[in-house]
Amino acid sequence: MEILYSMLALTLIYSTPIIITAIGGMFSERSGVVNIALEGMMMIGGFTAATTIVFLEGTTSFAPWLSLLIGALAGGLISVIHAYLSIHLSSDQVISGTAINILAGGLTIYLSQIIFGQQRTQTFRQGFVKRTYSGLSEIPIVGKIFFTNMYPTVFLALALVLISWYVLYKTPFGLRLRATGEHPHAVDSMGISVYKMRYIGVILSGCLAGLGGGVMVLTQDTQFTIMSIHGTGFIALAALIFGKWKPLGLLGASLFFGFSQILSIYSTSIGFLSKLPMEYFKTLPYVLTIIALVVFSNKAVGPKAAGEPYDKGQR
């Protein structure tokens, strides 16, 4: 049972950046803008968070949280490029997102070389640390999974799921955002700016993807390298589609992909799995991502206007 508790706890940890980034993708696509630039935005957020904590280390106990905040802002900043190209210039949203991913990879290497003299950041020691929450950790089953040796960022991700659900389905803003992704001309006829709603959706997406990248680097690494994110943005995109663009759906999908990532760690401890080559388990998350996209992309119906530039003159 202890192995099972440990596996479930680690699943939560590995799922956290996927959950946060997928929520970001949801806001963008619900507004009508396809965002495959989640990977690049995570890279920018992760690099910025790692760089910030290197310079803040030892100055304040809030350094990890401040670094996360600045990483989120950096993700939001890079998302403005995608928003402008997709919304104002009516560029192909997939091509724009691909360009952001390529730009982010080159930019993080370039800035690392300038700031640190190498193609990665310096090693930091003040990332997030696991905590055991006394009292709560004594709760049967739940305590061992959620409150024993757990990063605080896990609770941040779960809170964001609930907040995003409430915002999307229980507020006027959420109604307008969803309507913008479904019937933008109807939204425009009500005097609501489609451009404004889409900008908000994409920038929120960038901030959350940057936050996801920061969380990933500050919990799973001790420095940022070009391989720190290693495809997690694309896994988050698959979780978004798998979860049908809904907060609770993407939560379940993210946990599924997170579990697939930790199998390689425990494969040697599980009898029948220990006989399989380790390479199988390391490639499993990406294989499952491809399978999920192939199987569910046709069945999952996304926002009707997603990917379509809005032309006010066609109203």
N, C-alpha and C positions, 0 to 999 in steps of 0.2 A: 504493500500500500504506500509505503514511503516514496518509492520510485514514482508511483502514479501521482501523488501530491506534488512532488518535485517537477514532474513533467507538465502538469497543469499550471503551476506557478510560472515556470519558464515560458510556457505558451503565452501567458498574459504579458510577460516582459517583451518577448519578441513580436507580439501582435501590436504593441502600443504605437510604434511609428506608423504601422500600416493603417491602423484605425484613424489616427489623427489626419494623415495624408488623404485617406479615402473620403473623410468628411469634407476636407477642402475641395477635392474633386467634385463632390456632390453639389456644393454651392455653385461652382462654376457651370457645371452641366445642367443644373436645374434652371439656371438663368439663360441657357441656350448656347453656351460657348463650350465646345469640346476642349478638354485640357489634358493632352498627353504629355505636357511639360512638367508633370508632377515630379518626375525623376530629377530634372534639372533644378527645379525649385527646392527640392530636398537637398541637393548638393550645395546650393548657395547657402541655405539655412544652416546646414551642417558645418560648412567651412567657416561661416561667420561666427557661429556659436563657439566652435573650437578656437578660433583666433581670439575672440573676446575673452574667453576664460583663461587663455594663456597670459593675457595682460592683466586680468583682474585677480588672478590666483593669489591668495594670501592677503588680499585687501579687504575682503568682506565675505561673510558666510553665505551671503545671497548670490555669490558669483555664478553658480549654475543657473539660477532662475533668471538673473539679468542677462546671461549669455543666451538663454532660450528666447527671451523677449527680443533681443537684438537680432538673433537668427530669424525669428518670425518676421520682423520688419524687413529684413533683407530679402526674404522670400516674397513678401508683398511688393517690394520695389521691383524685383525682376519680373514679377507678373504683370506690371504695368505695360511692359513691352508687348507681351502676348495679348493683353487687352486692347491696346491701341491698334496693333496689326489686325486683330480679328474683328474688332467692333467698328473702328473708324475707317480703316483702310479696306475692310471686307476681304482680307486675305484668307486663303485656305487655312482653316484652323489646325488641321493636322500638320501641315507644313510649318506653320508658325510654331507649334509646340515642339516639333522635331528640331527646329532651329534653336529654340531655347535650350533644349537638352544638350546640343552640340556646344553652344556658347558657354553653358555652365561648366562643362568639363574642361574646356580650354581656359576659361577665366579663373577657375579655382587653382589650376596648376600655375598659371601666370602670376597670380597674386601671392601664392605660396612662395614662389621663387623670389619675388621682390621682397616680401616681408621676412621670410625665414631663411632665404638662401638655399632652399631645397624644395622639391616638389611635393611637400606635405607640411603640415604644421608641426610645431614643437609638441613634445609630449606634455600632457597636463596631468595633474594628480587630483584636482579638486572637482571631478565630475560628480554626478549623483551617486549616492551610496544607498545600499539596501538597508531597510529598517525593519525591525520586528516591533509591532505595536502591542505593547503589554495590555493584557485584558482581552483585547479583540483576538489576539493570536490563540487564546484558549478556547475559542468557539469550535466545537467539533466540525471537522472537515473544512468548513469555510475559513476558519482561522489559519489553518496550515497552508491553504492555497492563496488567500488574499492578504493576510496580515503577518506572515512570517518571511523574513528576508525579501521584502518587496520594495521596489522603487516607488517613490511618490508619484512619478510620472504616469504610472499605471492608473492611478485614481483620477489624474488629470484627463486621461483619454476617456475613461468611462463617464466622467462628468461632461465632457464635450459631446458625447453621444446623446446624453439626455438633454443638454442645452440645445443642440442642433435640432433634435426632434421637436422640442417645444417651439423654437424659433420658426421652424419650417411649417409646422401644422397648426400652431396656436396663436400666431401673431399676424397683424396686417402685412408686415414686411415679408414674412414667409409666403403668404398668399400671393403677394405681388411677384415675388421671385419665381414661384412655381408657374404662375400665369405667364410670365415673360418667356419661360422656356417652352410653354405649350402653345400659347396664342398671342404672340407679341403685338400683332395689329390690334387685337381687342384691348390689350393693355394700353397701347398708345391712344386709342379712341377715348379712354377714360381719363386722359390727361397725365398719365404716368410715363416718365421718360424711360423708354426701353434701353437706351444707351447707358443711362445712369444705373439702372438695375443690373445690367450686364457687367459694367465696370466694378460695381460693388461685389458681385458674385465672383469674378475672376480674382480681384485683389484679396478677398477673403480666402479664396482657394490658395493663393500664393503664400499668405501669412500662415495658414495651417500646414501647408506642405513644408515651409521653412521651419516651422515648429517641429514637425515630424522628423525632419532631417537633424535638427538640433538634439532632439530627444535620443535619436538613434546613436549619434556620435558620443553624446555625454553619458550614455548608459552602457553601450556595447564596445566602445573604443577608448583609447587614451590619446589619440591624435586623429586628425582628419587626413585621409589620403584619397586619391581618385577612386579607390575601390571601397570606400567606407559605406556608400549607399548600396552598391552592387545590385541594382535592379529593383530595389524595394518600391520605388515610385511606380514601376510597371505592375508590380504585384498589387499595390494599392488600387491602381486603375482596374485591374481584374476583379478585386474585391468589390469595387464600386459597381461594376456591371453584374457580378455574381449576386450582389445584394440588392439589385434592382433599384439603385439610386435612392435607397431608403436608409435612414440612420441605423435602425435595428437590424436590417438585412445586411448592411456592410459590416456591422459588428460581428455577426456570425461568420461571415465570409473571411474577415480578417483573422478571427480566431482559428479558423480552419487552415489558412495559409501559415499562421504563426506556428501551429502544431506541426505542420509539415517541415518547418525549418529546424525544429528542435529534435526531430527524429534521429538526425545524424549524431547528436550528442549522446543519445541513450541507446543507440542501435547495438552497441557492444554489451549492454546490460540486459537485453531482451533476447532470450534463447534463440528463437527461429530467425530473428533479424540479424543476429551477430554473424550468421553465415554468409550474408550478402556483402558485396564490396561497398566500402564507405562512399565511393563515388556516386552510387545510386541515390543515396540519401542527400548528398550535397546538391545534386541536380533536381531532386524531387520538387522543391517549391516552384522552380521555373517550368518544369514539365507540367505540373498541375495548373500553373497560370495559363499556359498555352491551351491545355485541355478545357479549362473553364471558359476561356474566351471563345473557343470553337463551339463548345456545347451550348453556352448560355447567351452568346451575343445575338443570336437569332431569336431566341425565346424571350429574352428580357427586352421589354419595350421601354426605351428611354424617353426623355422629353421630346415632343414632336419637332420642335424648332431647333434642337441641338445640332450644331454644325452649319446652320443656315445663317448667312449674314442678313442683318435686318435692313431692309430698304424702305424708308418711310414713304417714298413716292409711290410704292405699290399698294398702299393701304386702300 
